[in-house]
């Protein structure tokens, strides 16, 4: 992969926020998401690849777990965010002209290349600050997603599938730590932020 431009602009990070929060995608999974594995008409996606920094290289690696082979249903808020991302990417492609690199990735730089995970995290931090919610890391959103699913009385086995945990014990750890009043407040703030 090229290292020409690996920074995330706010529109890219903003469009990634919904799938991260709602589906509990890992940072590498959201950065490795490809249009080939997203079906907006059927409102589903498959998690097939991840982007990781290994030494001096950004690598795309296949996700090889049983749970990654099942599609994830996309709530309407995610479908809308991904449609917006597709439009943003088409604008970026048009502006980049011959400098555009076709990677098939959903979340890319302005030139089509993979996003640097650290730059994505920094951009995510800025989005969190702007939203005026308590600081949370991209990885921390997985636990938040699990907590919100528990607060919504989603069955632990279903939450396990959404979060792609390999063992129910991992999911149950999240479910046993959920303070319902705090979760309701988080849902209220999340809803307000997503509506703005």
Secondary structure as UniProt FT lines:
FT   HELIX           10..23
FT   HELIX           27..32
FT   HELIX           35..37
FT   STRAND          38..39
FT   TURN            40..43
FT   STRAND          44..45
FT   STRAND          49..54
FT   TURN            55..56
FT   STRAND          57..62
FT   HELIX           66..69
FT   STRAND          72..73
FT   HELIX           76..96
FT   HELIX           97..99
FT   TURN            110..111
FT   HELIX           117..131
FT   TURN            138..139
FT   HELIX           140..151
FT   TURN            152..153
FT   HELIX           156..163
FT   HELIX           168..175
FT   TURN            176..177
FT   HELIX           180..195
//
